[in-house]
Amino acid sequence: MNKKPGRTRELLPIFDCSPVDGPVWFSDKSFYELRGKKRLRHSAIDIFGQRFQPCRFFLPTKVIHFWESKKGGWCLWGEIEIDDKRYCIYFAHLNNIPFTSFDLGVVLPSKMIFGYMGNSGNAKRTRCHCHIQMYHAFQPLKWNPKTKRIVGKGKAINYVDVLKAVLKKEGRQKEKMRCRKKHAECTWCNPNAFD
């Protein structure tokens, strides 16, 4: 079992920021970590918690595809819109997905449960977490069954940075959100994190 990353933040649930119900922790630097034998950039944020913690859409999400892959385990590809910009979002390493809840191509509401935290796929030796990856969507997103890839996504971007920018634009960067650690140490809460 891996140790917790160096810089972690333990938070209470915030629906419009964190997709996970209940206390969680994450490293805001995990997007830039180099991992594996090839030392490739992680390009994602891992939100850690307990097995079976519900994971919810934090924005209305159009479901593009969901399946069980060798690498990502139980995973889901979706499309979201922020400030009139379209993004592709990927959730992976879930314990399971309630398949009967989804119709492909349909926009599902925020706060709806899309899965439960786990460590499926190539994350079986790690703590349970929800892996979140975000990309620019430069054309309509489609699943290619031959290549088993999403068509229409661009470069990976840090989803935490995107949410911070939205909150700053809405004037909510100084909003006091309850935090289990010192308010000044919380990446979500600390106003200085938005400068």
MARBA-3410 file (N, C-alpha, C, O; in Angstrom, 1 decimal):
195
0.8,-1.2,0.0,0.0,0.0,0.0,0.9,1.2,0.0,1.8,1.4,0.8 ~ 0.6,2.2,-0.9,1.4,3.4,-1.0,1.1,4.3,0.1,0.1,4.4,0.7 ~ 2.2,5.1,0.5,2.0,6.1,1.5,1.3,7.3,0.9,1.2,7.5,-0.4 ~ 0.7,8.2,1.7,0.1,9.4,1.3,1.1,10.3,0.6,2.2,10.4,1.1 ~ 0.7,11.0,-0.4,1.6,12.0,-1.0,2.0,13.1,0.0,1.3,13.2,1.0
3.1,13.8,-0.2,3.6,14.7,0.7,2.7,15.8,1.1,2.4,16.0,2.3 ~ 2.1,16.5,0.2,1.2,17.6,0.5,-0.2,17.2,0.3,-0.7,17.1,-0.9 ~ -0.9,17.0,1.3,-2.3,16.5,1.2,-3.2,17.4,1.9,-2.8,18.2,2.8 ~ -4.5,17.4,1.6,-5.5,18.2,2.2,-6.7,17.3,2.5,-7.2,16.6,1.6 ~ -7.2,17.4,3.7,-8.4,16.6,4.1,-9.6,17.5,4.1,-9.5,18.5,4.8
-10.6,17.2,3.4,-11.7,18.1,3.3,-13.1,17.5,3.6,-13.2,16.3,3.6 ~ -14.0,18.3,3.9,-15.4,17.9,4.0,-16.0,18.0,2.6,-15.4,18.7,1.7 ~ -17.1,17.3,2.3,-17.6,17.3,0.9,-18.0,18.7,0.4,-18.7,19.4,1.2 ~ -17.7,19.0,-0.8,-18.1,20.3,-1.4,-18.6,19.9,-2.8,-17.8,19.6,-3.7 ~ -19.9,19.9,-3.0,-20.4,19.3,-4.2,-19.9,19.9,-5.5,-19.7,19.2,-6.5
-19.7,21.3,-5.5,-19.3,21.9,-6.8,-17.8,21.9,-7.0,-17.3,22.5,-7.9 ~ -17.1,21.2,-6.1,-15.7,21.1,-6.3,-15.2,19.6,-6.3,-14.6,19.2,-7.2 ~ -15.5,18.9,-5.2,-15.1,17.6,-5.1,-16.2,16.6,-5.4,-17.4,16.8,-5.0 ~ -16.0,15.6,-6.2,-17.1,14.7,-6.6,-17.3,13.6,-5.6,-18.2,12.8,-5.8 ~ -16.6,13.6,-4.5,-16.7,12.5,-3.5,-17.4,12.9,-2.2,-17.1,14.0,-1.7
-18.4,12.1,-1.8,-19.1,12.4,-0.5,-18.2,12.0,0.6,-17.5,11.0,0.6 ~ -18.2,12.8,1.7,-17.5,12.4,2.9,-16.0,13.0,2.9,-15.6,13.5,1.9 ~ -15.3,12.8,4.1,-14.0,13.3,4.2,-13.1,12.6,3.2,-13.1,11.4,3.0 ~ -12.2,13.4,2.5,-11.3,12.9,1.5,-10.0,13.7,1.7,-9.9,14.7,2.4 ~ -8.9,13.2,1.0,-7.7,14.0,1.0,-7.1,13.8,-0.4,-7.3,12.8,-1.1
-6.3,14.8,-0.8,-5.7,14.7,-2.1,-4.4,15.5,-2.1,-4.2,16.4,-1.3 ~ -3.5,15.3,-3.1,-2.3,16.1,-3.3,-2.6,17.0,-4.5,-2.8,16.5,-5.6 ~ -2.6,18.3,-4.3,-2.8,19.2,-5.4,-1.6,19.2,-6.4,-1.7,19.9,-7.4 ~ -0.6,18.5,-6.1,0.6,18.5,-7.0,0.6,17.2,-7.7,1.6,17.0,-8.5 ~ -0.3,16.3,-7.5,-0.3,15.0,-8.2,-0.4,15.0,-9.7,0.0,14.1,-10.4
-0.9,16.2,-10.2,-1.1,16.3,-11.7,0.3,16.3,-12.3,0.4,15.8,-13.5 ~ 1.3,16.8,-11.6,2.6,17.0,-12.2,3.6,15.8,-11.9,4.7,15.9,-12.3 ~ 3.1,14.9,-11.1,4.0,13.8,-10.7,4.4,12.9,-11.9,3.6,12.7,-12.8 ~ 5.7,12.4,-11.9,6.1,11.5,-12.9,6.0,10.1,-12.3,6.5,9.8,-11.2 ~ 5.3,9.2,-13.0,5.0,7.9,-12.5,5.4,6.8,-13.5,5.5,7.0,-14.7
5.6,5.6,-12.9,5.9,4.4,-13.7,7.3,4.3,-14.2,8.1,5.2,-14.0 ~ 7.6,3.2,-14.9,8.9,3.0,-15.4,9.3,4.0,-16.5,10.5,4.4,-16.6 ~ 8.3,4.5,-17.2,8.6,5.5,-18.3,8.6,6.9,-17.7,8.9,7.9,-18.5 ~ 8.3,7.1,-16.4,8.3,8.4,-15.8,7.4,9.4,-16.6,7.8,10.5,-16.9 ~ 6.2,8.9,-16.9,5.3,9.8,-17.6,4.5,10.7,-16.6,4.2,10.3,-15.4
4.1,11.9,-17.0,3.4,12.8,-16.1,2.0,12.2,-15.8,1.3,11.6,-16.7 ~ 1.6,12.2,-14.6,0.3,11.7,-14.1,-0.9,12.4,-14.8,-1.8,11.7,-15.3 ~ -0.8,13.7,-14.9,-1.8,14.5,-15.6,-3.2,14.3,-15.1,-4.2,14.3,-15.9 ~ -3.3,14.0,-13.8,-4.6,13.8,-13.2,-4.6,14.1,-11.7,-3.5,14.3,-11.2 ~ -5.7,14.2,-11.1,-5.8,14.4,-9.7,-6.4,13.2,-9.1,-7.5,12.7,-9.5
-5.8,12.7,-8.0,-6.4,11.5,-7.3,-7.0,12.0,-6.0,-6.3,12.6,-5.2 ~ -8.3,11.8,-5.8,-8.9,12.1,-4.5,-9.1,10.8,-3.7,-9.8,9.9,-4.1 ~ -8.4,10.7,-2.6,-8.4,9.5,-1.8,-9.5,9.5,-0.7,-9.8,10.6,-0.2 ~ -10.0,8.3,-0.4,-11.0,8.2,0.7,-11.1,6.8,1.1,-10.2,6.0,1.1 ~ -12.4,6.4,1.4,-12.7,5.0,1.8,-13.4,4.3,0.7,-14.2,4.9,-0.1
-13.3,3.0,0.6,-14.0,2.2,-0.3,-15.5,2.4,-0.2,-16.0,2.4,1.0 ~ -16.2,2.4,-1.3,-17.6,2.6,-1.3,-18.1,4.0,-1.0,-19.3,4.2,-0.9 ~ -17.2,5.0,-0.8,-17.7,6.4,-0.7,-18.4,6.7,-2.0,-17.8,6.5,-3.1 ~ -19.5,7.3,-2.0,-20.2,7.7,-3.2,-19.5,8.8,-4.0,-19.0,9.7,-3.4 ~ -19.4,8.6,-5.3,-18.8,9.7,-6.2,-20.0,10.2,-7.0,-20.8,9.5,-7.6
-20.1,11.6,-7.0,-21.2,12.2,-7.7,-20.7,13.2,-8.8,-19.5,13.7,-8.7 ~ -21.5,13.4,-9.8,-21.2,14.4,-10.8,-21.2,15.8,-10.1,-22.1,16.1,-9.4 ~ -20.1,16.6,-10.3,-20.1,17.9,-9.6,-20.7,19.0,-10.5,-20.8,20.1,-10.1 ~ -20.9,18.6,-11.8,-21.6,19.5,-12.8,-22.5,18.6,-13.6,-22.3,17.4,-13.7 ~ -23.5,19.1,-14.3,-24.3,18.3,-15.2,-23.3,17.7,-16.2,-22.5,18.4,-16.8
-23.5,16.4,-16.4,-22.5,15.6,-17.2,-23.1,14.8,-18.3,-24.1,14.0,-18.0 ~ -22.7,14.9,-19.5,-23.1,14.0,-20.6,-22.3,12.8,-20.6,-21.1,12.9,-20.8 ~ -22.9,11.6,-20.4,-22.1,10.4,-20.4,-21.8,9.9,-21.8,-22.6,9.7,-22.6 ~ -20.5,9.8,-22.0,-20.0,9.4,-23.4,-19.8,7.9,-23.4,-20.2,7.2,-24.4 ~ -19.2,7.3,-22.3,-18.9,5.9,-22.3,-18.5,5.5,-20.9,-18.0,6.3,-20.1
-18.9,4.3,-20.5,-18.4,3.7,-19.3,-18.1,2.2,-19.5,-18.9,1.5,-20.2 ~ -17.1,1.7,-18.8,-16.7,0.3,-19.0,-15.7,-0.1,-18.0,-15.2,0.7,-17.2 ~ -15.3,-1.3,-18.0,-14.2,-1.8,-17.2,-13.0,-2.1,-18.1,-13.0,-2.9,-18.9 ~ -11.9,-1.3,-17.8,-10.7,-1.5,-18.6,-9.6,-2.1,-17.8,-9.6,-2.0,-16.5 ~ -8.6,-2.6,-18.4,-7.5,-3.2,-17.7,-6.7,-2.2,-16.9,-6.2,-2.4,-15.8
-6.5,-1.0,-17.5,-5.7,0.0,-16.9,-6.5,0.9,-15.9,-6.1,1.0,-14.7 ~ -7.7,1.4,-16.3,-8.4,2.3,-15.5,-9.5,1.6,-14.6,-10.1,2.3,-13.8 ~ -9.6,0.3,-14.7,-10.7,-0.4,-14.0,-12.0,0.1,-14.4,-12.3,0.4,-15.5 ~ -13.0,0.2,-13.4,-14.3,0.7,-13.7,-14.1,2.2,-13.9,-13.7,3.0,-13.0 ~ -14.4,2.7,-15.1,-14.2,4.1,-15.4,-15.4,4.7,-16.3,-16.2,3.9,-16.9
-15.4,6.0,-16.3,-16.5,6.7,-17.0,-15.9,7.9,-17.7,-15.1,8.7,-17.1 ~ -16.3,8.1,-19.0,-16.0,9.3,-19.8,-17.2,10.1,-19.9,-18.3,9.7,-20.2 ~ -17.0,11.4,-19.6,-18.2,12.3,-19.8,-17.8,13.7,-20.4,-16.6,13.9,-20.6 ~ -18.8,14.5,-20.6,-18.5,15.8,-21.2,-19.2,16.8,-20.3,-20.4,16.7,-20.0 ~ -18.5,17.9,-19.9,-19.1,19.0,-19.1,-18.9,20.3,-19.7,-18.0,20.4,-20.7
-19.6,21.3,-19.3,-19.4,22.7,-19.8,-19.2,23.6,-18.7,-20.0,23.6,-17.7 ~ -18.2,24.4,-18.8,-17.8,25.5,-17.8,-17.6,26.8,-18.6,-16.7,26.8,-19.4 ~ -18.3,27.8,-18.2,-18.2,29.1,-18.9,-18.2,29.0,-20.4,-17.4,29.6,-21.1 ~ -19.2,28.3,-20.9,-19.4,28.1,-22.3,-18.2,27.4,-23.0,-18.1,27.4,-24.2 ~ -17.4,26.7,-22.2,-16.3,25.9,-22.8,-16.6,24.4,-22.5,-17.0,24.1,-21.4
-16.3,23.6,-23.5,-16.6,22.2,-23.3,-15.3,21.4,-22.9,-14.2,21.7,-23.4 ~ -15.5,20.5,-21.9,-14.4,19.7,-21.5,-14.8,18.2,-21.4,-15.9,17.8,-21.3 ~ -13.8,17.4,-21.7,-13.9,15.9,-21.5,-13.4,15.6,-20.1,-12.3,16.0,-19.7 ~ -14.2,14.8,-19.4,-13.7,14.4,-18.0,-13.8,12.9,-17.9,-14.7,12.2,-18.4 ~ -12.8,12.4,-17.2,-12.6,10.9,-17.0,-12.4,10.6,-15.6,-11.6,11.1,-14.9
-13.3,9.7,-15.1,-13.2,9.2,-13.7,-12.8,7.7,-13.8,-13.3,6.9,-14.6 ~ -11.8,7.3,-13.0,-11.3,5.9,-13.1,-11.0,5.3,-11.7,-11.1,6.0,-10.7 ~ -10.7,4.0,-11.7,-10.4,3.2,-10.5,-11.6,3.1,-9.5,-11.4,2.9,-8.3 ~ -12.8,3.2,-10.1,-14.0,3.1,-9.2,-14.2,1.6,-8.8,-13.7,0.7,-9.4 ~ -14.9,1.5,-7.7,-15.2,0.1,-7.2,-16.2,-0.5,-8.1,-16.1,-1.7,-8.5
-17.2,0.2,-8.5,-18.2,-0.2,-9.5,-19.0,1.0,-9.9,-18.9,2.1,-9.4 ~ -19.8,0.8,-11.0,-20.6,1.8,-11.6,-22.1,1.3,-11.7,-22.3,0.1,-12.1 ~ -23.1,2.0,-11.2,-24.5,1.6,-11.3,-25.0,1.7,-12.8,-25.6,2.7,-13.1 ~ -24.6,0.7,-13.6,-24.9,0.8,-15.0,-26.3,1.1,-15.4,-26.6,1.8,-16.3 ~ -27.3,0.6,-14.6,-28.7,0.8,-15.0,-29.1,2.3,-14.9,-30.1,2.7,-15.4
-28.2,3.1,-14.3,-28.6,4.5,-14.1,-28.3,5.4,-15.4,-28.7,6.5,-15.5 ~ -27.5,4.8,-16.3,-27.0,5.7,-17.4,-27.6,5.4,-18.7,-27.7,4.2,-19.1 ~ -27.8,6.4,-19.5,-28.1,6.3,-20.9,-27.0,7.1,-21.6,-26.9,8.3,-21.3 ~ -26.3,6.5,-22.5,-25.2,7.2,-23.2,-25.8,8.4,-24.0,-26.8,8.3,-24.7 ~ -25.0,9.5,-24.0,-25.4,10.7,-24.7,-26.4,11.6,-24.0,-26.7,12.7,-24.4
-26.9,11.1,-22.8,-27.8,11.9,-22.0,-27.1,12.7,-21.0,-26.2,12.2,-20.3 ~ -27.5,14.0,-20.8,-26.9,14.9,-19.8,-27.6,14.5,-18.4,-28.8,14.7,-18.3 ~ -26.8,14.1,-17.5,-27.3,13.7,-16.2,-27.0,14.9,-15.2,-26.0,15.6,-15.3 ~ -27.8,15.0,-14.2,-27.7,16.2,-13.3,-26.5,16.1,-12.3,-26.0,15.0,-12.0 ~ -26.1,17.3,-11.8,-25.1,17.3,-10.8,-25.6,16.6,-9.5,-26.8,16.6,-9.3
-24.7,16.1,-8.7,-25.0,15.5,-7.4,-25.5,14.0,-7.6,-25.8,13.3,-6.6 ~ -25.7,13.6,-8.9,-26.1,12.2,-9.1,-24.9,11.3,-8.9,-23.9,11.6,-9.4 ~ -25.2,10.2,-8.2,-24.1,9.2,-8.0,-23.8,8.5,-9.3,-24.6,7.9,-10.0 ~ -22.5,8.5,-9.7,-22.1,7.8,-10.9,-21.2,6.5,-10.6,-21.0,5.7,-11.5 ~ -20.8,6.4,-9.3,-20.0,5.2,-9.0,-19.6,5.3,-7.5,-20.0,6.2,-6.8
-18.7,4.4,-7.1,-18.2,4.3,-5.7,-16.7,4.1,-5.7,-16.2,3.4,-6.5 ~ -16.1,4.8,-4.8,-14.6,4.8,-4.7,-14.1,3.4,-4.6,-14.6,2.6,-3.8 ~ -13.0,3.2,-5.3,-12.3,1.9,-5.2,-10.9,2.0,-5.6,-10.2,3.0,-5.5 ~ -10.3,0.9,-6.1,-8.9,0.8,-6.6,-8.8,-0.2,-7.7,-7.9,-1.0,-7.7 ~ -9.8,-0.2,-8.6,-9.8,-1.2,-9.7,-8.8,-0.9,-10.7,-8.1,0.2,-10.7
-8.6,-1.8,-11.7,-7.6,-1.6,-12.7,-6.2,-1.8,-12.2,-5.9,-2.7,-11.4 ~ -5.3,-0.9,-12.7,-3.9,-1.0,-12.3,-3.6,-0.3,-11.0,-2.5,-0.1,-10.6 ~ -4.7,0.0,-10.2,-4.5,0.7,-8.9,-4.8,-0.3,-7.7,-5.0,0.2,-6.6 ~ -4.7,-1.5,-8.0,-5.1,-2.5,-6.9,-4.1,-2.5,-5.7,-4.5,-2.9,-4.6 ~ -2.9,-1.9,-5.9,-2.0,-1.9,-4.8,-1.9,-0.5,-4.1,-1.1,-0.2,-3.3
-2.9,0.4,-4.5,-2.9,1.7,-3.9,-4.2,1.8,-3.0,-5.0,1.0,-3.0 ~ -4.2,2.9,-2.3,-5.4,3.2,-1.5,-6.6,3.5,-2.4,-6.4,3.9,-3.6 ~ -7.8,3.4,-1.9,-9.0,3.6,-2.7,-9.0,5.1,-3.1,-8.8,6.0,-2.2 ~ -9.3,5.4,-4.3,-9.4,6.8,-4.7,-10.2,7.0,-6.0,-10.5,6.0,-6.7 ~ -10.6,8.2,-6.3,-11.2,8.6,-7.5,-10.2,9.4,-8.4,-9.8,10.5,-8.0
-9.8,8.8,-9.5,-8.9,9.4,-10.4,-9.7,10.3,-11.4,-10.6,9.9,-12.0 ~ -9.3,11.6,-11.4,-10.0,12.5,-12.3,-9.0,13.2,-13.3,-8.0,13.7,-12.9 ~ -9.4,13.0,-14.5,-8.6,13.6,-15.6,-9.5,14.5,-16.4,-10.6,14.1,-16.7 ~ -9.0,15.7,-16.8,-9.8,16.6,-17.6,-9.1,17.0,-18.9,-7.8,17.2,-18.8 ~ -9.8,17.2,-20.0,-9.2,17.6,-21.2,-10.0,18.7,-21.9,-11.2,18.7,-21.6
-9.4,19.5,-22.7,-10.2,20.4,-23.6,-10.9,19.5,-24.6,-10.4,18.5,-25.1 ~ -12.2,19.8,-24.9,-12.9,19.1,-26.0,-13.0,20.0,-27.2,-13.7,21.0,-27.2 ~ -12.3,19.7,-28.3,-12.2,20.6,-29.4,-13.2,20.2,-30.5,-13.3,20.9,-31.5 ~ -13.9,19.0,-30.3,-14.9,18.6,-31.2,-15.9,17.7,-30.5,-15.5,17.3,-29.4 ~ -17.1,17.4,-31.0,-18.0,16.5,-30.3,-17.3,15.2,-29.9,-16.6,14.5,-30.7
-17.4,14.8,-28.6,-16.7,13.6,-28.1,-17.5,12.3,-28.5,-18.7,12.2,-28.4 ~ -16.7,11.4,-29.0,-17.3,10.1,-29.4,-16.3,9.0,-28.9,-15.1,9.1,-28.8 ~ -16.9,7.8,-28.6,-16.1,6.7,-28.2,-15.8,5.8,-29.4,-16.8,5.5,-30.2 ~ -14.6,5.5,-29.7,-14.2,4.7,-30.8,-14.0,3.2,-30.3,-13.0,3.0,-29.6 ~ -14.9,2.3,-30.6,-14.8,1.0,-30.0,-13.6,0.2,-30.6,-13.1,-0.8,-29.9
-13.0,0.6,-31.7,-11.9,-0.2,-32.3,-10.6,0.2,-31.5,-9.8,-0.7,-31.2 ~ -10.4,1.5,-31.3,-9.2,1.9,-30.6,-9.4,2.0,-29.1,-8.4,2.1,-28.3 ~ -10.7,1.9,-28.7,-11.0,2.0,-27.3,-10.5,3.3,-26.7,-9.9,3.4,-25.6 ~ -10.7,4.4,-27.5,-10.3,5.7,-27.0,-11.4,6.7,-27.3,-12.3,6.5,-28.2 ~ -11.4,7.8,-26.6,-12.3,8.9,-26.9,-11.8,9.8,-28.0,-10.6,10.2,-27.9
-12.6,10.1,-29.0,-12.2,11.0,-30.1,-12.7,12.4,-29.8,-13.9,12.5,-29.4 ~ -11.9,13.4,-30.0,-12.4,14.8,-29.8,-11.8,15.5,-28.6,-12.0,16.7,-28.4 ~ -11.0,14.8,-27.8,-10.4,15.4,-26.7,-9.0,15.9,-27.0,-8.3,15.4,-27.9 ~ -8.6,17.0,-26.3,-7.3,17.6,-26.6,-6.3,17.3,-25.4,-6.3,16.2,-24.9 ~ -5.5,18.3,-25.1,-4.5,18.2,-24.1,-5.1,18.1,-22.7,-6.1,18.8,-22.4
-4.5,17.3,-21.8,-4.9,17.2,-20.4,-4.6,18.5,-19.7,-3.6,19.1,-19.8 ~ -5.6,18.9,-18.8,-5.5,20.1,-18.0,-5.8,19.7,-16.6,-6.5,18.7,-16.3 ~ -5.3,20.6,-15.6,-5.5,20.3,-14.2,-6.9,20.8,-13.8,-7.2,22.0,-13.9 ~ -7.8,19.8,-13.4,-9.1,20.2,-13.1,-9.3,21.1,-11.9,-10.2,21.9,-11.8 ~ -8.3,21.0,-11.0,-8.3,21.9,-9.8,-8.2,23.3,-10.3,-8.8,24.2,-9.8
-7.2,23.6,-11.2,-7.0,24.9,-11.7,-8.2,25.5,-12.4,-8.6,26.7,-12.3 ~ -9.0,24.6,-13.1,-10.2,25.1,-13.8,-11.2,25.5,-12.8,-11.9,26.5,-13.0 ~ -11.4,24.7,-11.8,-12.4,25.0,-10.8,-12.1,26.3,-10.0,-12.9,27.1,-9.7 ~ -10.8,26.5,-9.7,-10.4,27.7,-9.0,-10.7,28.9,-9.8,-11.1,29.9,-9.3 ~ -10.4,28.8,-11.1,-10.7,30.0,-12.0,-12.2,30.3,-12.1,-12.5,31.5,-12.1
-13.0,29.3,-12.1,-14.5,29.5,-12.1,-14.9,30.2,-10.8,-15.7,31.1,-10.8 ~ -14.4,29.7,-9.6,-14.8,30.2,-8.4,-14.3,31.7,-8.3,-15.0,32.6,-7.7 ~ -13.1,32.0,-8.8,-12.6,33.3,-8.7,-13.5,34.3,-9.6,-13.8,35.4,-9.2 ~ -13.9,33.8,-10.8,-14.7,34.6,-11.6,-16.1,34.9,-11.0,-16.6,36.0,-11.2 ~ -16.6,33.9,-10.2,-17.9,34.1,-9.5,-17.7,34.9,-8.2,-18.7,35.1,-7.6
-16.5,35.3,-7.9,-16.3,36.0,-6.7,-16.4,35.2,-5.4,-16.7,35.7,-4.3 ~ -16.2,33.9,-5.6,-16.4,33.0,-4.4,-15.0,32.5,-3.9,-15.0,31.6,-3.1 ~ -13.9,33.2,-4.3,-12.6,32.7,-3.9,-12.4,32.9,-2.4,-11.5,32.2,-1.8 ~ -13.1,33.8,-1.8,-13.0,34.0,-0.3,-14.1,33.3,0.5,-14.2,33.5,1.7 ~ -14.9,32.5,-0.2,-16.0,31.8,0.4,-15.4,30.9,1.5,-14.5,30.1,1.3
-16.0,30.9,2.7,-15.5,30.1,3.8,-16.2,28.7,3.7,-17.4,28.6,4.0 ~ -15.4,27.7,3.4,-15.8,26.3,3.3,-15.3,25.6,4.5,-14.1,25.7,4.8 ~ -16.1,24.8,5.2,-15.6,24.1,6.4,-14.5,23.1,6.0,-14.6,22.4,4.9 ~ -13.5,23.1,6.7,-12.3,22.2,6.4,-11.9,21.5,7.7,-11.9,22.1,8.8 ~ -11.4,20.3,7.5,-11.0,19.5,8.7,-9.6,19.9,9.1,-9.1,19.5,10.3
-8.8,20.6,8.3,-7.5,21.1,8.7,-7.6,22.6,8.8,-8.6,23.2,8.7 ~ -6.5,23.2,9.2,-6.4,24.6,9.3,-6.9,25.3,8.0,-6.5,24.9,6.9 ~ -7.8,26.3,8.2,-8.4,26.9,7.0,-7.3,27.4,6.0,-7.5,27.3,4.8 ~ -6.2,28.0,6.6,-5.2,28.5,5.7,-4.4,27.5,4.9,-3.7,27.8,3.9 ~ -4.5,26.2,5.3,-3.7,25.1,4.7,-4.5,24.5,3.6,-4.0,23.6,2.9
-5.8,24.8,3.5,-6.7,24.1,2.5,-6.6,24.7,1.1,-6.8,25.9,1.0 ~ -6.3,23.9,0.2,-6.2,24.4,-1.2,-7.5,25.0,-1.7,-7.5,26.0,-2.4 ~ -8.6,24.4,-1.3,-10.0,24.9,-1.8,-10.3,26.2,-1.1,-10.8,27.1,-1.7 ~ -10.0,26.2,0.3,-10.5,27.3,1.1,-9.7,28.6,1.1,-10.2,29.7,1.1 ~ -8.4,28.4,1.0,-7.4,29.5,1.2,-7.5,30.5,0.0,-7.2,30.2,-1.1
-7.9,31.8,0.3,-8.0,32.8,-0.7,-6.7,33.0,-1.5,-6.7,33.3,-2.7 ~ -5.6,32.8,-0.8,-4.3,33.0,-1.4,-4.0,31.9,-2.6,-3.2,32.2,-3.5 ~ -4.7,30.8,-2.5,-4.5,29.8,-3.5,-5.1,30.2,-4.8,-4.8,29.6,-5.9 ~ -5.9,31.3,-4.8,-6.6,31.7,-6.1,-5.8,32.9,-6.7,-6.2,33.3,-7.8 ~ -4.8,33.4,-6.1,-4.1,34.6,-6.6,-3.3,34.2,-7.9,-2.6,35.0,-8.4
END
